[in-house]
Amino acid sequence: MLEKVRLAGAGVELAADVGGPEQGVPVIMLHGVGQTRHSWGTAAARLAGSGYRVTSFDLRGHGESDWSPDSEYGFERFIGDLAAVQALQSRPAFLVGASMGGLTSLLGVAEGGIAAAGLVLVDIAPRLEEAGASHITSFMRGNADGFASVEEAADAVAAYRPDRPRPRDPSGLMKNLRLADDGRYYWHWDPAIMQHRRSPEGWQLLLERFHKAAATLTIPTALVRGGLSNVVSAEGAEEFGALVPHAEIVTIDKADHMVAGDRNDRFADAVIAFLDRHASLAG
């Protein structure tokens, strides 16, 4: 059973779900850009039920967490929040991060001084396929005027993911939407997150930063990617394995970039198996 709480981040309050034995090995879960803590489905509850002390929080500017007062959303801000959440744990936590949450975790360990027990990157690696990354950002920058109804938002998601069946009941989308004073529905993130656009040179420098960070990893590490992902290709996963030789590479078939959403049980199984192998060594 997970309990909804408010946690102190680095100058903002963060909405989180917390559960599992208080003395269990801590696990912190960070979702991807444009998502919320609900994107993990039942995986967080399964980890808690397996004896881990789970904290799954909405990143700043997402879901029910505060927005940055100055509209800044660089990695340093997210790393600061992660460090604040880690400081609340009984000992170094295992970090499970999807997409941007994974990169935040990676940089937090490599650059931010966060002492993690282990790292699970969910469909994210230093090599990102440009077409897949562009597909995500294009979707997030679209529909700036919001939606007249939840059904209209569901139509937008169906167009974005035409290979997935449209849910008959779109009400589940409300966890990712907010109803504004103008009566329209908007995605549950601060639009300022997508205002910053990097030049090709800036993007290349960022990729080099991810590569350098990954090369420093010594903690137990896993990459869990979707077999259908257009963000982390098989070649990208192979390159990560060469860069981090001790890393475990797990491919979840019939899943794309949204691994936890597409194959929740398989995803949770993979993460629990990784944690079970390494948690006893973490103390």
Secondary structure as UniProt FT lines:
FT   STRAND          2..8
FT   STRAND          13..19
FT   TURN            22..23
FT   STRAND          26..30
FT   TURN            33..34
FT   HELIX           37..40
FT   TURN            41..42
FT   HELIX           43..49
FT   TURN            50..51
FT   STRAND          53..57
FT   TURN            60..61
FT   TURN            63..64
FT   TURN            69..70
FT   HELIX           75..86
FT   TURN            87..88
FT   STRAND          94..98
FT   HELIX           100..110
FT   STRAND          118..122
FT   HELIX           130..141
FT   TURN            144..145
FT   HELIX           150..160
FT   TURN            162..163
FT   HELIX           170..176
FT   STRAND          177..179
FT   TURN            181..182
FT   STRAND          185..187
FT   HELIX           191..194
FT   HELIX           200..215
FT   STRAND          221..226
FT   TURN            227..228
FT   HELIX           234..243
FT   TURN            245..246
FT   STRAND          248..252
FT   TURN            253..254
FT   HELIX           259..262
FT   HELIX           264..282
//
